[in-house]
Amino acid sequence: MEDDAPVIYGLEFQARALTPQTAETDAIRFLVGTQSLKYDNQIHVIDFDDENNIINKNVLLHQAGEIWHISASPSDKGVLATCYNKTADSKVVTCAAVWRMPLELEPGGQDSPEDAASPAHALELLCHLEPAARGSTACVAWEPAGDGKRVISLADNHILLWDLQESSSQAMLASSASLEGKGQLKFTTGRWSPHHNCSQVATANDTAIRGWDTRTMSQIYCIESAHGQLVRDLDFNPNKQYYLASCGDDCKVKFWDTRNVAEPVKTLEEHSHWVWNVRYNHSHDQLVLTGSSDSRVILSNMVSISSEPFGHLVDDDDLSDQEERRLEEKSQEPPQDSVIATYEEHEDSVYAVDWSSADPWLFASLSYDGRLVINRVPRALKYHILLS
């Protein structure tokens, strides 16, 4: 069944961490991490049955602490990393660890949404990503290609490259680099580029965006004042190797060409509060999702800076004279960027949005009150993209 109506799932705790299960390309599955100071925290494994438009769930216990960030291995469905708060010596620090989900969590074996009394499984700790005296970890990013053995973690002003060994049960620090400068420099987020043989990572600290070469751990570009206030999130265009999106507390979303960082290629100003998340669609890079503290999720069509600004390329031999003339006229008109849809099912700050790994037309958004909403790209636009 295909229906544009949203499907809503409510967690009993507050939440701000969401990721698709990256290695799962058949089932539509998302992982959501909770933030509770009073109770054991949980990871909800959300399976969306798109034929019947229903959600099935499994709950895993994450007793280590409240989850600030979650990311899934690109090669092993059962492995994920979390950044979570821990109290030590009267100080709260954010730690990172790699976990394995229980084997019982096979597709088809889920509890029904009504079955609230079902026992929760515990995660198996594989290893910690805790550098000695390196501070709080903001995020963990997996190398997008390859065997899921290389991860980057950002701890205060350090960027750390880890090699996971022995079925991810050991983490060896392969190399690292530090932010140099005055003041309390701290990374807020980072993203691994899927291009350049996965040798580049982009990071954000304060209002700046920096590119790093993971082979030498040296800085390759810097956008000093990328946003007027704190940069919250980054994402690389999956099809155009030099294009990067960013968003921040200045309510803006910006698109950059990392070869020329003097000015953004494009700026969006559709949100009225901090923009927490920006995500390119993995298959159709003109589709860009953003989530904000204004409680809204916006889907934009950034066709002018996409890899297919004029639709799919057509072989001239297949065109009649009339069609060729029409195509020439169309190619002289600049493609129009637009907001496709604004989703207003949330009543609290939207801290995370992400696309499904299995279905390029489906995405999830998560607000702080624990509301997860699954939505689809409007059908008319889907067919327009597929047939253009």
N, C-alpha and C positions, 0 to 999 in steps of 0.2 A: 504494500500500500504506500502510495506517495501522497503526502499531505503537508501543506506548508504550516500547519498549526504547530506551535511550540510544545515540547514535552517537558514538564517540570518535575524535579526531584528535590526533596527537602532533607537536609542533614539536620541532626538534632544539635550539632555544635556549630560554632562559627568556623569559617574556612576562607583561605585565600590562595591555596596551592592546587593547581590543576595541570595535568599533562595527558595527552593521548598515550596509549600504550604503543610506542613507536614501532616496535618489532611486529606487532599484530596487524596484518594487512587484510585479513578476512573478516574478523568480527569488529564491530564498532565498539571500542572500549576506551574509557577514560579512567584515570586515577585521580582521586580528590583527597587532600590531606586536611585534617581538622586542627583547630586551635582552641584547646580548652585548658585553662589553668587548674581546674578542679578535678576533672576526670581523665582517665586514660585517653590519649588521642588515638585516632583511627585513620586508616586509609580505606576509602570506599572504592571498590572496583565496580565500575558502572558499565554494564553491557546494555547497549541499545538495540532492541529488536525492531528494525525499521519496517518489517512487513506488518507487524501488529501494532507498531507505534507505542511499545511499552518498554520500561526500564527494568532490568534485573540487576540485583546487586549482591556483592559479597563484602563483608566488613573484616578488615585485618587490624589487629591491635598494634599500635605504634607507641609503646610505653615509654620511649626515650624522651618525649617532650612534644611541645606544640610545633606544628610543621609550618615553616615559612616558605619552603620551596621544595618542589618535587620534580624529578626528571627520570624518564624511563630509558633503559638501555636500547640502542638502535638494533641490537642483534639478538638479544635474549629476552623473550617475553616475560620471564620470571624475575628479572633483575631491575631494581630501581635505586635511585639515590634520593635522600632527603636532607634538607638543612633544617635543624630543629634547635629549640632553645633548651639550655641546660643551666642550672644554677650551681656555681662552684665558688667557694670562698666568698659568699654573699654577693657574687657578681653573676649577672646573666650573660652567658656567651652562647653564640650560635655555632653548633657543631655540624659536621656532615658525616654521613655514613652510607654505605652501600648495603642493600638488603636483598634477600630472595623471598619471593612469595611461595606459600605452600603449594605442593604439586596438585593437591585436590582441586585447585581452582582451574579446572579445565572447562572450556566452553560447554554449555549445556547443563552443567552441574550447579547452577546458581540457585540461591534461595529466591523465593518469590518476594516482591516488594512488601507484601503484608506480613511476611514471616519475621517479625521483629525479634522473636525470642530465640532465633537460631544462634548457636555459639559462635563467637568470633575466633578466627584463627590468628596466631601470632606470626609476625615476620621473623625470618631468620637473619641475624646480623652476619654479614660477610666480612666487612672490614670498616674501620674508621678512616676518614680523610682528615685527620687532625694534625696539622703541623705544630710542632712545639713552639709555643709563645708567638703564634702568628695571628692571633685575634679571632674575631667572629667571621664565619663563612657566610657570604651573601648568596652564592648560588653554585651549582655544579652543572657543567655542560659536557655532554658526551661528544666525542668525535662522531660526526654524522655518518661517515662511511666506515667500512672496516669491521673488525671483530668485537667492538665494544670494550676494548681493553684500555683505551686512552680517554681520560677525562681531565677537564680543567676545573679547578676550584678557585674561587676568589675570596681571600681572607684578609679583611682590612685593606692594606695597601699592597698585598702580595698576590701575584697570579702564579698558580702552582699547576704544573703538568704532572699527572700521575699515570703510572702504568699499573693496571690491575693484573695480577697473576694468580695462578692456582685457582681457577674457576672463580675469580674475583674475590677470593678470601684474603688476599694480601694486596696492599697498595704500596708501590715504591715511588718515591718522589723522583721523577726523571729530571726535571729542571724547573727553574722559577725565575721570576723577575719582580721588581718592586717599583712602585710609583715614587718618583723623587720630587721634592718640592717642599714649599712651606705649608704649615698648617696640618690639620688632621686629614690627610688624604685617605679616602676609603672608596673601594669599588662598590657600586650598587648593583650592577648586573653585567652579564657577559654572554656572548653568543659565538658559537663556532661557525665559520663560513663553510658551506658545502663545496666551495670551489677551490682552485689552486691546490689540488691534492690534499685538501684539509690541512693546509699549513698556516691558516690565518684565523685569528680570533679577534673579535671586537669587544671592547669593554667600555663601561660608562663609569665615570666618577664625577660627582657634583654636576657641572654643566658641560663637561667635556666628554668626547668620544675618542677612543684611541684604538688603532689597529696594531696587532702584534704578529710577528712571525714566530710560530711555535718551534721552528728548527733552531733559531738563534735566541729566542725570547727577547728580541729587540723590537722597539716601536717602529712601525712603518708609516703610520700617518696619525695626525691628531687634529680633531675639529675642536678648537679651544672653547668657543661659546656656542655649542651646537643648539642649546636651548637657553631661554632666559632664566629658567630655574632648573631644579634637579632633573636629570635624565632618568626615566624609570625603566625603559625597556628598549630592546633592539631586535631587529630581525633582518636576515639577508634575503634578497630576492633569489628564489631557487633556480631561476633561469637566466638571470643577468648577473655576471660574476662581480661587477663592481658596484652594484646597487644595494643600498642599506637603508632600512627605515628606522626611525627613532621616535620616541614620544616622551613627554615629560610633564612637569608641574606647571608649565606655562600654557597648558591646555592644547598644545599643538602636536601634530604629527608631521614629521619632516622626512623627506626622501633625499638621499645623498648619493653622489657618484664619488667613490673614494679616490678616484684619480684627480679630482679637482674639488677640494673641500671648502673653497672660499665661500660658496653660497649653496643652499639646498637646491635640488632640482625642482622640488615642489613642496608646498606647505599646505596642510589641511588645518582648518580652525573650526571644526564642527562641534567639539565638546566644550562644556562650560565649566569643567573642573579638571583636576589632575587626570592625565591619561596614563593608566597603569600598564597597558599591554598593547602591543601591535603585532599582528601576525599576517604574513603572506600566505595565500593558498599555495599548497605544494605543487599543484598541477596547472593552475590558471593564475599567473602572477599578477593579473590586473585586479584580482579580488583581494582586498585588504580589510582585515577585521581590527577594530579597536574597542577597548573597554575602559571605562572611566568612573571616577567617584561621583559623576553626575547621574549614576545609576543606569546609564544607557550603553548599549552595544551598537556600534555603527559599522555597517558593511559598505565599503566604498569600491567604486569601479575606477581604478587608476590606469585606464587603458592607454593614455598618452605615453606613459613611461614603462609600459609592459613589454614583454618580449614579442607580443603579437599585436601591435597597435592597430593594424588594419585587418584583423582576422587572420585565418589560416592562409598561407600563401597558396595560390592556385596556378597550375601550369597554364601558360598562355595558349597552348595548342588546344586546350579544352574549352576555350571561350569563343563565343560568337563576337562579331564586330560590335554589336550593340552592348553586349556584356562588358567587353573590353573598354568601351568608351565610358560606361557607367563606373567601372572600377577606377579608371583614370581620374574621373571627376571626384570620386570618393577619396582617392589618395591625396587630392589637393586640399581637402578639408581636414583641419587638425582634429584628431579624435577628441571627443568630449569626456572629461573626467566628471564623475558625479557620485553623489551619495545614493546608493541603491535602496537601502532600508535602514531605519532606526528601530531598534528593538527595545521595548520598554517594559519587559516582564519583571525586571528587578526593582526592589524597593530600597536597596542599600548599595554601597560602593561596589562596583564590579572590579574585582582585583585580577581576574584572569579570563582570557578568551583563548581558544585554540581550535584548530581544525582536526577532524578525525583523520587517522592514518589510513583508514580503510575506505572511506567514502569522501571524495573531494568536495561534495556539495553539502556536507553536514558539519556543524560546529557546535561547541559547547561554551557556555559562559558561566562564571561562578561569582556570586556576590557574598559579602562578608557575613550575611545572616544565614549562610549555609544553603542558599538556593542555587541549584544547578539547573540551567535551562539548555535544552538541545533544540537547535533551530536548523532550518535548511535554507540554502540560497533560493530565492524565489524562482519558481519553475520557468517563468517566461524568460528570465535572464539566463538560466541554465541552457535552455534550448537555443537562445540567441548566440551564446558563446559556442555551443557545439556545432551550430549550423552556419556560423559566419565564416 
